[in-house]
Amino acid sequence: MGFLSNIRRMNVGMTRARRKLLVGDSSTLCRHSFFGELLAYVKGVGGFRTANEVAIEA
């Protein structure tokens, strides 16, 4: 996706969204410094869920 290569586009998408949902492979996303820091923050505030966890909750 285009926004993955352009942090400014990701920033606009996240700041204008009513709700925030990021779906992706965490091991791939964390290779990029921005997404690695974002993933660490989301985990730190308890907002990270694996696909299995979401499926069990549904």
PyMOL Python script that loads the backbone (N, CA, C, O; Angstrom):
from pymol import cmd

cmd.read_pdbstr("""\
ATOM      1  N   MET A   1       0.841  -1.182   0.000  1.00  0.00           N
ATOM      2  CA  MET A   1       0.000   0.000   0.000  1.00  0.00           C
ATOM      3  C   MET A   1       0.879   1.235   0.000  1.00  0.00           C
ATOM      4  O   MET A   1       1.970   1.236   0.571  1.00  0.00           O
ATOM      5  N   GLY A   2       0.406   2.266  -0.632  1.00  0.00           N
ATOM      6  CA  GLY A   2       1.191   3.477  -0.772  1.00  0.00           C
ATOM      7  C   GLY A   2       1.532   4.174   0.526  1.00  0.00           C
ATOM      8  O   GLY A   2       2.628   4.715   0.672  1.00  0.00           O
ATOM      9  N   PHE A   3       0.603   4.169   1.476  1.00  0.00           N
ATOM     10  CA  PHE A   3       0.869   4.904   2.706  1.00  0.00           C
ATOM     11  C   PHE A   3       1.981   4.284   3.536  1.00  0.00           C
ATOM     12  O   PHE A   3       2.570   4.962   4.378  1.00  0.00           O
ATOM     13  N   LEU A   4       2.278   3.014   3.317  1.00  0.00           N
ATOM     14  CA  LEU A   4       3.350   2.385   4.082  1.00  0.00           C
ATOM     15  C   LEU A   4       4.700   2.975   3.752  1.00  0.00           C
ATOM     16  O   LEU A   4       5.593   2.992   4.600  1.00  0.00           O
ATOM     17  N   SER A   5       4.867   3.461   2.529  1.00  0.00           N
ATOM     18  CA  SER A   5       6.155   4.028   2.132  1.00  0.00           C
ATOM     19  C   SER A   5       6.217   5.526   2.378  1.00  0.00           C
ATOM     20  O   SER A   5       7.290   6.115   2.244  1.00  0.00           O
ATOM     21  N   ASN A   6       5.114   6.159   2.730  1.00  0.00           N
ATOM     22  CA  ASN A   6       5.096   7.595   2.953  1.00  0.00           C
ATOM     23  C   ASN A   6       4.476   7.873   4.316  1.00  0.00           C
ATOM     24  O   ASN A   6       3.259   7.791   4.479  1.00  0.00           O
ATOM     25  N   ILE A   7       5.308   8.199   5.288  1.00  0.00           N
ATOM     26  CA  ILE A   7       4.860   8.395   6.668  1.00  0.00           C
ATOM     27  C   ILE A   7       3.874   9.547   6.774  1.00  0.00           C
ATOM     28  O   ILE A   7       2.963   9.491   7.600  1.00  0.00           O
ATOM     29  N   ARG A   8       4.023  10.584   5.967  1.00  0.00           N
ATOM     30  CA  ARG A   8       3.090  11.708   6.031  1.00  0.00           C
ATOM     31  C   ARG A   8       1.672  11.267   5.691  1.00  0.00           C
ATOM     32  O   ARG A   8       0.716  11.731   6.312  1.00  0.00           O
ATOM     33  N   ARG A   9       1.524  10.379   4.717  1.00  0.00           N
ATOM     34  CA  ARG A   9       0.198   9.882   4.352  1.00  0.00           C
ATOM     35  C   ARG A   9      -0.380   9.038   5.489  1.00  0.00           C
ATOM     36  O   ARG A   9      -1.581   9.100   5.756  1.00  0.00           O
ATOM     37  N   MET A  10       0.454   8.259   6.151  1.00  0.00           N
ATOM     38  CA  MET A  10       0.002   7.460   7.291  1.00  0.00           C
ATOM     39  C   MET A  10      -0.441   8.374   8.421  1.00  0.00           C
ATOM     40  O   MET A  10      -1.456   8.116   9.067  1.00  0.00           O
ATOM     41  N   ASN A  11       0.309   9.436   8.663  1.00  0.00           N
ATOM     42  CA  ASN A  11      -0.026  10.391   9.713  1.00  0.00           C
ATOM     43  C   ASN A  11      -1.393  11.022   9.447  1.00  0.00           C
ATOM     44  O   ASN A  11      -2.207  11.134  10.365  1.00  0.00           O
ATOM     45  N   VAL A  12      -1.653  11.430   8.224  1.00  0.00           N
ATOM     46  CA  VAL A  12      -2.945  12.013   7.874  1.00  0.00           C
ATOM     47  C   VAL A  12      -4.055  10.993   8.087  1.00  0.00           C
ATOM     48  O   VAL A  12      -5.099  11.321   8.652  1.00  0.00           O
ATOM     49  N   GLY A  13      -3.840   9.777   7.646  1.00  0.00           N
ATOM     50  CA  GLY A  13      -4.843   8.738   7.815  1.00  0.00           C
ATOM     51  C   GLY A  13      -5.174   8.464   9.268  1.00  0.00           C
ATOM     52  O   GLY A  13      -6.336   8.240   9.607  1.00  0.00           O
ATOM     53  N   MET A  14      -4.178   8.480  10.124  1.00  0.00           N
ATOM     54  CA  MET A  14      -4.409   8.169  11.536  1.00  0.00           C
ATOM     55  C   MET A  14      -5.006   9.345  12.294  1.00  0.00           C
ATOM     56  O   MET A  14      -5.844   9.147  13.174  1.00  0.00           O
ATOM     57  N   THR A  15      -4.593  10.557  11.972  1.00  0.00           N
ATOM     58  CA  THR A  15      -5.099  11.701  12.728  1.00  0.00           C
ATOM     59  C   THR A  15      -6.508  12.090  12.324  1.00  0.00           C
ATOM     60  O   THR A  15      -7.207  12.747  13.095  1.00  0.00           O
ATOM     61  N   ARG A  16      -6.941  11.701  11.135  1.00  0.00           N
ATOM     62  CA  ARG A  16      -8.293  12.046  10.681  1.00  0.00           C
ATOM     63  C   ARG A  16      -9.296  10.912  10.856  1.00  0.00           C
ATOM     64  O   ARG A  16     -10.493  11.097  10.632  1.00  0.00           O
ATOM     65  N   ALA A  17      -8.820   9.761  11.249  1.00  0.00           N
ATOM     66  CA  ALA A  17      -9.708   8.606  11.407  1.00  0.00           C
ATOM     67  C   ALA A  17     -10.549   8.751  12.669  1.00  0.00           C
ATOM     68  O   ALA A  17     -10.084   9.269  13.684  1.00  0.00           O
ATOM     69  N   ARG A  18     -11.787   8.288  12.591  1.00  0.00           N
ATOM     70  CA  ARG A  18     -12.647   8.281  13.777  1.00  0.00           C
ATOM     71  C   ARG A  18     -12.207   7.197  14.750  1.00  0.00           C
ATOM     72  O   ARG A  18     -12.223   7.383  15.967  1.00  0.00           O
ATOM     73  N   ARG A  19     -11.821   6.085  14.195  1.00  0.00           N
ATOM     74  CA  ARG A  19     -11.289   4.978  14.990  1.00  0.00           C
ATOM     75  C   ARG A  19     -10.028   4.505  14.306  1.00  0.00           C
ATOM     76  O   ARG A  19      -9.891   4.618  13.088  1.00  0.00           O
ATOM     77  N   LYS A  20      -9.125   3.985  15.076  1.00  0.00           N
ATOM     78  CA  LYS A  20      -7.851   3.567  14.500  1.00  0.00           C
ATOM     79  C   LYS A  20      -7.742   2.057  14.503  1.00  0.00           C
ATOM     80  O   LYS A  20      -7.916   1.409  15.535  1.00  0.00           O
ATOM     81  N   LEU A  21      -7.453   1.507  13.339  1.00  0.00           N
ATOM     82  CA  LEU A  21      -7.264   0.081  13.192  1.00  0.00           C
ATOM     83  C   LEU A  21      -6.142  -0.122  12.198  1.00  0.00           C
ATOM     84  O   LEU A  21      -6.213   0.354  11.065  1.00  0.00           O
ATOM     85  N   LEU A  22      -5.136  -0.807  12.606  1.00  0.00           N
ATOM     86  CA  LEU A  22      -4.022  -1.120  11.726  1.00  0.00           C
ATOM     87  C   LEU A  22      -3.946  -2.637  11.637  1.00  0.00           C
ATOM     88  O   LEU A  22      -3.777  -3.321  12.646  1.00  0.00           O
ATOM     89  N   VAL A  23      -4.072  -3.146  10.441  1.00  0.00           N
ATOM     90  CA  VAL A  23      -4.029  -4.574  10.219  1.00  0.00           C
ATOM     91  C   VAL A  23      -2.798  -4.876   9.398  1.00  0.00           C
ATOM     92  O   VAL A  23      -2.586  -4.285   8.339  1.00  0.00           O
ATOM     93  N   GLY A  24      -1.991  -5.792   9.882  1.00  0.00           N
ATOM     94  CA  GLY A  24      -0.800  -6.166   9.134  1.00  0.00           C
ATOM     95  C   GLY A  24       0.019  -7.185   9.894  1.00  0.00           C
ATOM     96  O   GLY A  24      -0.309  -7.569  11.017  1.00  0.00           O
ATOM     97  N   ASP A  25       1.075  -7.604   9.264  1.00  0.00           N
ATOM     98  CA  ASP A  25       1.991  -8.554   9.868  1.00  0.00           C
ATOM     99  C   ASP A  25       2.982  -7.783  10.738  1.00  0.00           C
ATOM    100  O   ASP A  25       3.822  -7.045  10.224  1.00  0.00           O
ATOM    101  N   SER A  26       2.882  -7.955  12.037  1.00  0.00           N
ATOM    102  CA  SER A  26       3.701  -7.156  12.954  1.00  0.00           C
ATOM    103  C   SER A  26       5.193  -7.403  12.767  1.00  0.00           C
ATOM    104  O   SER A  26       5.991  -6.481  12.939  1.00  0.00           O
ATOM    105  N   SER A  27       5.585  -8.616  12.420  1.00  0.00           N
ATOM    106  CA  SER A  27       7.013  -8.881  12.229  1.00  0.00           C
ATOM    107  C   SER A  27       7.553  -8.157  10.995  1.00  0.00           C
ATOM    108  O   SER A  27       8.732  -7.806  10.956  1.00  0.00           O
ATOM    109  N   THR A  28       6.718  -7.933  10.001  1.00  0.00           N
ATOM    110  CA  THR A  28       7.130  -7.171   8.826  1.00  0.00           C
ATOM    111  C   THR A  28       7.090  -5.680   9.112  1.00  0.00           C
ATOM    112  O   THR A  28       8.036  -4.963   8.787  1.00  0.00           O
ATOM    113  N   LEU A  29       6.003  -5.202   9.719  1.00  0.00           N
ATOM    114  CA  LEU A  29       5.866  -3.778   9.982  1.00  0.00           C
ATOM    115  C   LEU A  29       6.945  -3.253  10.926  1.00  0.00           C
ATOM    116  O   LEU A  29       7.409  -2.125  10.755  1.00  0.00           O
ATOM    117  N   CYS A  30       7.351  -4.038  11.910  1.00  0.00           N
ATOM    118  CA  CYS A  30       8.310  -3.540  12.892  1.00  0.00           C
ATOM    119  C   CYS A  30       9.714  -3.376  12.319  1.00  0.00           C
ATOM    120  O   CYS A  30      10.587  -2.838  13.000  1.00  0.00           O
ATOM    121  N   ARG A  31       9.953  -3.817  11.105  1.00  0.00           N
ATOM    122  CA  ARG A  31      11.251  -3.591  10.461  1.00  0.00           C
ATOM    123  C   ARG A  31      11.462  -2.124  10.108  1.00  0.00           C
ATOM    124  O   ARG A  31      12.598  -1.667   9.984  1.00  0.00           O
ATOM    125  N   HIS A  32      10.372  -1.393   9.949  1.00  0.00           N
ATOM    126  CA  HIS A  32      10.437   0.034   9.648  1.00  0.00           C
ATOM    127  C   HIS A  32      10.426   0.783  10.982  1.00  0.00           C
ATOM    128  O   HIS A  32       9.632   0.452  11.863  1.00  0.00           O
ATOM    129  N   SER A  33      11.285   1.773  11.143  1.00  0.00           N
ATOM    130  CA  SER A  33      11.414   2.446  12.442  1.00  0.00           C
ATOM    131  C   SER A  33      10.104   3.067  12.911  1.00  0.00           C
ATOM    132  O   SER A  33       9.753   2.941  14.084  1.00  0.00           O
ATOM    133  N   PHE A  34       9.383   3.727  12.028  1.00  0.00           N
ATOM    134  CA  PHE A  34       8.123   4.366  12.424  1.00  0.00           C
ATOM    135  C   PHE A  34       7.118   3.333  12.912  1.00  0.00           C
ATOM    136  O   PHE A  34       6.542   3.478  13.991  1.00  0.00           O
ATOM    137  N   PHE A  35       6.911   2.293  12.116  1.00  0.00           N
ATOM    138  CA  PHE A  35       5.920   1.284  12.486  1.00  0.00           C
ATOM    139  C   PHE A  35       6.381   0.463  13.681  1.00  0.00           C
ATOM    140  O   PHE A  35       5.552  -0.009  14.459  1.00  0.00           O
ATOM    141  N   GLY A  36       7.680   0.285  13.838  1.00  0.00           N
ATOM    142  CA  GLY A  36       8.198  -0.397  15.018  1.00  0.00           C
ATOM    143  C   GLY A  36       7.877   0.366  16.288  1.00  0.00           C
ATOM    144  O   GLY A  36       7.466  -0.223  17.288  1.00  0.00           O
ATOM    145  N   GLU A  37       8.065   1.690  16.247  1.00  0.00           N
ATOM    146  CA  GLU A  37       7.741   2.524  17.404  1.00  0.00           C
ATOM    147  C   GLU A  37       6.235   2.560  17.645  1.00  0.00           C
ATOM    148  O   GLU A  37       5.784   2.528  18.790  1.00  0.00           O
ATOM    149  N   LEU A  38       5.470   2.624  16.578  1.00  0.00           N
ATOM    150  CA  LEU A  38       4.014   2.619  16.712  1.00  0.00           C
ATOM    151  C   LEU A  38       3.541   1.307  17.325  1.00  0.00           C
ATOM    152  O   LEU A  38       2.692   1.312  18.216  1.00  0.00           O
ATOM    153  N   LEU A  39       4.070   0.207  16.867  1.00  0.00           N
ATOM    154  CA  LEU A  39       3.705  -1.101  17.401  1.00  0.00           C
ATOM    155  C   LEU A  39       4.080  -1.217  18.875  1.00  0.00           C
ATOM    156  O   LEU A  39       3.307  -1.760  19.665  1.00  0.00           O
ATOM    157  N   ALA A  40       5.245  -0.720  19.254  1.00  0.00           N
ATOM    158  CA  ALA A  40       5.654  -0.746  20.662  1.00  0.00           C
ATOM    159  C   ALA A  40       4.695   0.080  21.517  1.00  0.00           C
ATOM    160  O   ALA A  40       4.339  -0.325  22.624  1.00  0.00           O
ATOM    161  N   TYR A  41       4.282   1.223  21.009  1.00  0.00           N
ATOM    162  CA  TYR A  41       3.332   2.070  21.749  1.00  0.00           C
ATOM    163  C   TYR A  41       1.988   1.356  21.918  1.00  0.00           C
ATOM    164  O   TYR A  41       1.433   1.303  23.015  1.00  0.00           O
ATOM    165  N   VAL A  42       1.474   0.806  20.805  1.00  0.00           N
ATOM    166  CA  VAL A  42       0.173   0.127  20.850  1.00  0.00           C
ATOM    167  C   VAL A  42       0.213  -1.047  21.822  1.00  0.00           C
ATOM    168  O   VAL A  42      -0.735  -1.263  22.576  1.00  0.00           O
ATOM    169  N   LYS A  43       1.300  -1.802  21.808  1.00  0.00           N
ATOM    170  CA  LYS A  43       1.445  -2.906  22.766  1.00  0.00           C
ATOM    171  C   LYS A  43       1.492  -2.371  24.192  1.00  0.00           C
ATOM    172  O   LYS A  43       0.908  -2.963  25.100  1.00  0.00           O
ATOM    173  N   GLY A  44       2.184  -1.253  24.390  1.00  0.00           N
ATOM    174  CA  GLY A  44       2.329  -0.660  25.716  1.00  0.00           C
ATOM    175  C   GLY A  44       1.025  -0.192  26.327  1.00  0.00           C
ATOM    176  O   GLY A  44       0.863  -0.226  27.547  1.00  0.00           O
ATOM    177  N   VAL A  45       0.093   0.246  25.495  1.00  0.00           N
ATOM    178  CA  VAL A  45      -1.199   0.719  26.006  1.00  0.00           C
ATOM    179  C   VAL A  45      -2.268  -0.372  25.949  1.00  0.00           C
ATOM    180  O   VAL A  45      -3.439  -0.113  26.224  1.00  0.00           O
ATOM    181  N   GLY A  46      -1.864  -1.585  25.592  1.00  0.00           N
ATOM    182  CA  GLY A  46      -2.796  -2.714  25.583  1.00  0.00           C
ATOM    183  C   GLY A  46      -3.710  -2.766  24.376  1.00  0.00           C
ATOM    184  O   GLY A  46      -4.793  -3.346  24.448  1.00  0.00           O
ATOM    185  N   GLY A  47      -3.298  -2.173  23.273  1.00  0.00           N
ATOM    186  CA  GLY A  47      -4.148  -2.141  22.092  1.00  0.00           C
ATOM    187  C   GLY A  47      -3.806  -3.159  21.032  1.00  0.00           C
ATOM    188  O   GLY A  47      -4.412  -3.151  19.960  1.00  0.00           O
ATOM    189  N   PHE A  48      -2.861  -4.030  21.292  1.00  0.00           N
ATOM    190  CA  PHE A  48      -2.419  -5.010  20.297  1.00  0.00           C
ATOM    191  C   PHE A  48      -3.191  -6.311  20.469  1.00  0.00           C
ATOM    192  O   PHE A  48      -3.316  -6.825  21.581  1.00  0.00           O
ATOM    193  N   ARG A  49      -3.708  -6.841  19.365  1.00  0.00           N
ATOM    194  CA  ARG A  49      -4.396  -8.130  19.375  1.00  0.00           C
ATOM    195  C   ARG A  49      -3.922  -8.944  18.179  1.00  0.00           C
ATOM    196  O   ARG A  49      -3.744  -8.410  17.084  1.00  0.00           O
ATOM    197  N   THR A  50      -3.722 -10.214  18.392  1.00  0.00           N
ATOM    198  CA  THR A  50      -3.392 -11.093  17.266  1.00  0.00           C
ATOM    199  C   THR A  50      -4.683 -11.493  16.577  1.00  0.00           C
ATOM    200  O   THR A  50      -5.767 -11.323  17.136  1.00  0.00           O
ATOM    201  N   ALA A  51      -4.575 -12.023  15.372  1.00  0.00           N
ATOM    202  CA  ALA A  51      -5.754 -12.483  14.641  1.00  0.00           C
ATOM    203  C   ALA A  51      -6.474 -13.573  15.435  1.00  0.00           C
ATOM    204  O   ALA A  51      -7.704 -13.616  15.448  1.00  0.00           O
ATOM    205  N   ASN A  52      -5.725 -14.445  16.090  1.00  0.00           N
ATOM    206  CA  ASN A  52      -6.344 -15.510  16.888  1.00  0.00           C
ATOM    207  C   ASN A  52      -7.134 -14.942  18.057  1.00  0.00           C
ATOM    208  O   ASN A  52      -8.226 -15.420  18.364  1.00  0.00           O
ATOM    209  N   GLU A  53      -6.588 -13.930  18.706  1.00  0.00           N
ATOM    210  CA  GLU A  53      -7.298 -13.319  19.836  1.00  0.00           C
ATOM    211  C   GLU A  53      -8.602 -12.672  19.388  1.00  0.00           C
ATOM    212  O   GLU A  53      -9.623 -12.779  20.068  1.00  0.00           O
ATOM    213  N   VAL A  54      -8.564 -12.009  18.254  1.00  0.00           N
ATOM    214  CA  VAL A  54      -9.769 -11.363  17.735  1.00  0.00           C
ATOM    215  C   VAL A  54     -10.816 -12.407  17.365  1.00  0.00           C
ATOM    216  O   VAL A  54     -12.004 -12.217  17.626  1.00  0.00           O
ATOM    217  N   ALA A  55     -10.383 -13.499  16.763  1.00  0.00           N
ATOM    218  CA  ALA A  55     -11.314 -14.566  16.371  1.00  0.00           C
ATOM    219  C   ALA A  55     -11.976 -15.198  17.593  1.00  0.00           C
ATOM    220  O   ALA A  55     -13.165 -15.514  17.562  1.00  0.00           O
ATOM    221  N   ILE A  56     -11.220 -15.381  18.652  1.00  0.00           N
ATOM    222  CA  ILE A  56     -11.762 -15.979  19.883  1.00  0.00           C
ATOM    223  C   ILE A  56     -12.772 -15.039  20.539  1.00  0.00           C
ATOM    224  O   ILE A  56     -13.787 -15.488  21.072  1.00  0.00           O
ATOM    225  N   GLU A  57     -12.491 -13.719  20.500  1.00  0.00           N
ATOM    226  CA  GLU A  57     -13.381 -12.742  21.114  1.00  0.00           C
ATOM    227  C   GLU A  57     -14.700 -12.620  20.372  1.00  0.00           C
ATOM    228  O   GLU A  57     -15.710 -12.233  20.961  1.00  0.00           O
ATOM    229  N   ALA A  58     -14.703 -12.946  19.081  1.00  0.00           N
ATOM    230  CA  ALA A  58     -15.915 -12.750  18.252  1.00  0.00           C
ATOM    231  C   ALA A  58     -16.940 -13.788  18.474  1.00  0.00           C
ATOM    232  O   ALA A  58     -18.001 -13.751  17.852  1.00  0.00           O
TER     233      ALA A  58
END
""", "prot")
cmd.dss("prot")
cmd.show_as("cartoon", "prot")
cmd.util.cbc("prot")
cmd.orient("prot")
